[in-house]
């Protein structure tokens, strides 16, 4: 996946806590620094997704309101050495 190719995770129609749970599960399979776009209709996602990013160390690159949904771009945190 090149820098301009951002995978989209369509979570529209899912209610809290599923958007965060699915996002967390999807990010586990990605390399550090990878970016994904999340699309969700859950009104609580505007609170839950930024909170999830802060708690897990991911960077919330953008959060945009769109017609009928919200879109977030998240960059996966760099893995910490033990």
N, C-alpha and C positions, 0 to 999 in steps of 0.2 A: 504494500500500500504506500503510495507516494504521499508527500506532504499535502497535496491538493485533494487527495482522495480521502474523504471522511465517511466512514460507514454510518448509516442511519439506523437507529434502533426505534422502530415504530411501536410505541407503548400507548397509543391512543385507545381510549375505551377502558383502560385499566384504572382501578381506584387504589388509593393508599392502602397498604404500603407496597403494592406490587411494582410500581415504577422504580422505586429505589432498589427493591430486592432484585429485579431483573437487570437493572443497570450494574449493580455490584457483581452479580454473577457473570455478566458479559465482560466486564473489565478484568476479571481474573484471568481470562484467556488471552489478554492483549499484552504486548510489550510495554515497558515503561516509556512514557512520552507519546504513546498512541492517542489519537483523538477520536471520539465518537460523537455523533449528534443524536440527541434524544428528542423525540416528539411525544408529547403527552397532553391529554385533555383533562387530567386530574387537576382541579383548582388548587389543591394543596401542594402540588409539585413546585410551585414558586417558593415555597418554604422548605420543603423536604429535600429537593435536589441540591440547593446551595448548602444546606446543613450537612447532608451526606458527604459532599465534597470536602468541606472543612474538617469533618470528623475523620475521614479516611485519607486526607492529605492530597486529594486530587485538585487540579486547578479548574475552576469554572471559567472557561474562556469567554463564553457569552450566554446570555439569557434573553430571548426575544419572545414577545407576545405576537402571535399570528392569529389569523382569523380562526377562531374555534379551538385553538391549542397554544401551547408554549413549546419553544424549541430551545434546547440547551446544547452547548458544545463543551465537552469535558475532556481534559487531558489527563491521562493516567499518571499517577504519582511515580516518581523514580523509586525503585526498590531500595530499601535501606539494607546496608550490610550488617550482618549480625556480629 
